[in-house]
């Protein structure tokens, strides 16, 4: 009852004309920013922080606007993933696996609608969880030590084979390549430069956003150019723009399951929406991929990661508000803004300044409905991208990619790195190697190494610390079970394959 009283007071704060207008603006701006390759929620929030200061907004209003941008960018990241096979940000990588195949089948409208509804379900689930369980979940997350986080990342890498659906050896090699790329830069323990070739530009390593845009956007342009030269057919045109309930129904269960997995991943400080999307897709594939349809345009493969990354983005607010520990890169930027406004997030924030916390939570409920109402009617606009001829669309993609990367760092070196990753992505795709394990290795490898270093520092170099915690032991058990299940399923597929191929030959 006390929670409902605080929430009602929060709605009084969120529904003031100023805060409501800021929430609407944040939703629209976030959707547009999230749809542009390279400009994810981190950059969207960072870009609009100066606006919050220039308008002299109070901390509550500033946090409401930036949180709406955060949610809007998570919604918007799916657009270019589905339409162009170019993720708007890191979590949207998983949406490309089934979203783009759906678009190529002429079902881009259904994919966008499914992703929009799944995003709404995931974000709403996270907001409800933030309302009810924030203190409890924050206390649970605080028990995770460096060894437990290392075990969590081992679990994440164990699911890569089930995500890509490619040759296990190629998948393993791709993940190792990503981990190798992630080691470029300064050693986190000694500060020694590693694999930088004497270039100061590589001391901070490769920016994941630059790598993602290069691997997906530039390589996609090269692939489409090659297909055009070879005389391949363009993507199928669209039929129905507004989908029916029957089109949305298959993804409903996947959205609920993805919301739970993503929310749990989100409340762990540092895990973020990327891990939420990866785990949600992997879990859904293990449960639902009975007909081997994932990766070929299965609606559940769109719904699960979209619900997962949006639930994780909401869950990431929990450690930021209750512990003062950012749960993701975006919440780290928001935390820096609050500190600059003399607001110190932590356990006492709920007691000393409840109007900030509950005003934010109430505004998130409003933002979810605004984003759903905003995105569904705009499906027709988004899908018209496919009607553009490729000779005009691809230069636009290249232009947006270059402008997006340059706007982040103002570095011409990053543009060269992006082109280099584009050539690498083109080569890997020609060799039928999935790009997802490469990106996941680059994204998660640095955090995995840092937590391993911290754990070894605590234990004076003893590796026994990695298996001493009940949490890490439980995660390793889950990892072993997943690997064993994957091995059993692989053996079953091999036994069935010869019979299936014989039938196929007879039919021909």
HUUR-V757217 format. One record per pair of residues at least 6 apart in sequence whose C-alpha atoms are under 6 Angstrom apart, sorted by the first residue. I is the first residue (numbers start at 1). J is the second residue. Records with the same first field share a line. If there is no record, write none. Layout:
I: J / J
//
This chain:
7: 358
10: 358 / 359 / 362
11: 362
13: 359
14: 359 / 363
19: 61
22: 65
23: 65 / 68
26: 65 / 68 / 69
27: 68 / 69 / 72
30: 69 / 72 / 73
31: 72 / 73 / 76
33: 39
34: 40 / 73 / 76 / 77 / 88
35: 76 / 77 / 79 / 80 / 88
36: 88
37: 88
38: 88 / 209 / 404
40: 89
41: 70 / 73
42: 330
45: 66
52: 62
60: 356
64: 360
77: 88 / 89 / 92
78: 92
80: 86 / 87
81: 87 / 96
82: 96 / 99 / 100
85: 96 / 100
86: 216 / 217
87: 93
91: 273 / 274 / 277
95: 302
97: 295
98: 295 / 296 / 297 / 298 / 301 / 302
99: 111 / 302
101: 296 / 297
102: 108 / 297
104: 235 / 236
106: 236 / 237 / 238
109: 241
110: 243
114: 248
115: 303 / 306
118: 255 / 303 / 306 / 307
119: 306 / 307 / 310
120: 368
122: 259 / 307 / 310 / 311
123: 310 / 311
126: 311 / 314 / 315
134: 318
138: 319
141: 268
146: 451 / 455
147: 455 / 466
148: 472
150: 448 / 451
151: 472
155: 479
163: 282
174: 437 / 438
175: 437 / 438 / 441
178: 438 / 441 / 442
179: 441 / 442 / 445
182: 442 / 445
184: 194 / 195 / 205
185: 193 / 194 / 202 / 203 / 204 / 205
186: 192 / 193 / 194 / 203
196: 202
210: 418
211: 418 / 421
214: 418 / 419 / 421 / 422
215: 421 / 422 / 425
218: 422
219: 422 / 425 / 426
241: 380
251: 299 / 300 / 303
254: 300 / 303 / 304
255: 303 / 304 / 307
258: 280 / 304 / 307 / 308
259: 307 / 308 / 311
261: 280
262: 276 / 308 / 309 / 311 / 312
263: 311 / 312 / 315
265: 276
266: 272 / 312 / 315 / 316
267: 315 / 316
269: 327
270: 327 / 328
272: 327 / 328
273: 309 / 312 / 313
276: 308 / 309 / 312
277: 305 / 308 / 309
280: 304 / 305 / 308
281: 304 / 305
316: 327
319: 325 / 327
320: 326
321: 345 / 346
322: 346 / 347
323: 346
324: 345 / 346
326: 332
467: 473
//
